[in-house]
Amino acid sequence: VGVKESHQTTIFRIIAAILHLGNLEIQAERDGDACSISGEDEHLKNFCSLLGVEHSQMQHWLCHRK
């Protein structure tokens, strides 16, 4: 395909992270007005690890709009 191996690895990491993000279990709270994600969710841990983002911040901002 002509894509460098280093770029392929980066692309695979991003795709894997997106797939893990799709498997997160988000629990609705307060009649559907709020939500939460378990801090022990393996998919969230893998997502953060693959993208190099902070776990607690991602857990927070996936459930808050601002």
VOBA-1610 file (N, C-alpha, C; in pm, whole numbers, padded with zeros to 5 digits, always signed):
BEGIN
Val+00084-00119+00000Val+00000+00000+00000Val+00088+00125+00000Gly+00212+00111+00046Gly+00303+00225+00045Gly+00301+00307+00172Val+00243+00257+00278Val+00240+00328+00406Val+00356+00277+00490Lys+00433+00370+00545Lys+00548+00332+00628Lys+00501+00250+00748Glu+00589+00161+00793Glu+00554+00074+00906Glu+00521+00154+01032Ser+00593+00263+01056Ser+00565+00346+01174Ser+00427+00410+01165His+00387+00450+01044His+00254+00506+01026His+00146+00399+01041Gln+00175+00279+00994Gln+00081+00168+01009Gln+00055+00140+01156Thr+00161+00140+01236Thr+00146+00115+01379Thr+00058+00221+01443Thr+00079+00346+01407Thr-00002+00455+01461Thr-00148+00439+01419Ile-00171+00406+01296Ile-00308+00386+01246Ile-00375+00271+01321Phe-00303+00161+01340Phe-00360+00046+01412Phe-00392+00082+01557Arg-00307+00164+01622Arg-00333+00206+01760Arg-00461+00289+01768Ile-00479+00379+01673Ile-00598+00464+01671Ile-00723+00381+01646Ile-00717+00290+01552Ile-00832+00204+01522Ile-00866+00116+01642Ala-00764+00059+01707Ala-00787-00023+01826Ala-00850+00060+01937Ala-00804+00183+01955Ala-00860+00271+02058Ala-01007+00300+02030Ile-01040+00327+01905Ile-01179+00354+01867Ile-01267+00232+01894Leu-01216+00114+01863Leu-01293-00009+01889Leu-01316-00029+02039His-01214+00000+02121His-01232-00010+02266His-01332+00094+02316Leu-01327+00214+02260Leu-01421+00319+02300Leu-01565+00275+02273Gly-01587+00203+02164Gly-01720+00154+02132Gly-01770+00046+02226Asn-01679-00016+02302Asn-01718-00121+02396Asn-01733-00072+02540Leu-01717+00057+02563Leu-01734+00111+02699Leu-01876+00089+02748Glu-01888+00059+02876Glu-02021+00047+02937Glu-02051+00177+03010Ile-02145+00251+02956Ile-02184+00379+03014Ile-02317+00360+03084Gln-02321+00391+03214Gln-02442+00374+03293Gln-02517+00507+03303Ala-02646+00503+03276Ala-02730+00623+03288Ala-02762+00647+03435Glu-02770+00774+03470Glu-02805+00815+03606Glu-02909+00925+03600Arg-02981+00945+03707Arg-03079+01053+03721Arg-03173+01063+03601Asp-03247+00959+03576Asp-03347+00959+03468Asp-03287+00990+03331Gly-03164+00950+03308Gly-03101+00969+03178Gly-03037+01104+03156Asp-03039+01192+03256Asp-02978+01325+03241Asp-02827+01322+03263Ala-02776+01218+03323Ala-02632+01208+03351Ala-02587+01066+03325Cys-02458+01047+03323Cys-02405+00913+03303Cys-02273+00897+03379Ser-02227+00773+03387Ser-02098+00747+03451Ser-02034+00626+03384Ile-01903+00619+03400Ile-01825+00507+03348Ile-01745+00451+03464Ser-01747+00322+03480Ser-01672+00258+03588Ser-01523+00283+03570Gly-01455+00315+03678Gly-01312+00334+03675Gly-01236+00206+03648Glu-01304+00093+03663Glu-01242-00038+03643Glu-01268-00093+03503Asp-01333-00018+03417Asp-01365-00064+03282Asp-01237-00089+03203Glu-01216-00213+03161Glu-01094-00251+03089Glu-01083-00181+02954His-01197-00155+02890His-01193-00090+02760His-01147+00055+02774Leu-01187+00122+02881Leu-01142+00259+02906Leu-00992+00259+02934Lys-00945+00164+03012Lys-00801+00155+03041Lys-00722+00132+02913Asn-00769+00043+02827Asn-00700+00015+02702Asn-00703+00138+02609Phe-00817+00203+02601Phe-00832+00323+02520Phe-00730+00429+02561Cys-00723+00456+02691Cys-00631+00557+02742Cys-00485+00518+02720Ser-00456+00392+02738Ser-00320+00343+02718Ser-00278+00357+02572Leu-00366+00322+02480Leu-00334+00328+02338Leu-00313+00471+02290Leu-00390+00564+02343Leu-00379+00703+02299Leu-00290+00789+02388Gly-00250+00735+02502Gly-00162+00810+02591Gly-00232+00927+02660Val-00358+00908+02695Val-00433+01012+02765Val-00457+00969+02909Glu-00483+01067+02995Glu-00503+01041+03137Glu-00640+00976+03161His-00638+00865+03234His-00757+00784+03259His-00867+00864+03327Ser-00836+00932+03436Ser-00939+01003+03512Ser-01000+01117+03431Gln-00919+01187+03352Gln-00971+01296+03270Gln-01064+01243+03161Met-01025+01135+03098Met-01110+01077+02993Met-01241+01026+03052Gln-01232+00963+03168Gln-01353+00913+03235Gln-01447+01029+03264His-01393+01141+03307His-01474+01258+03339His-01535+01320+03213Trp-01452+01347+03112Trp-01498+01422+02996Trp-01584+01343+02900Leu-01582+01212+02908Leu-01676+01134+02827Leu-01819+01147+02880Cys-01833+01192+03005Cys-01966+01204+03067Cys-02010+01347+03089His-01928+01444+03054His-01963+01586+03073His-01947+01660+02941Arg-02039+01748+02912Arg-02040+01816+02784Arg-01948+01937+02778Lys-01922+02000+02889Lys-01841+02124+02888Lys-01699+02094+02924
//
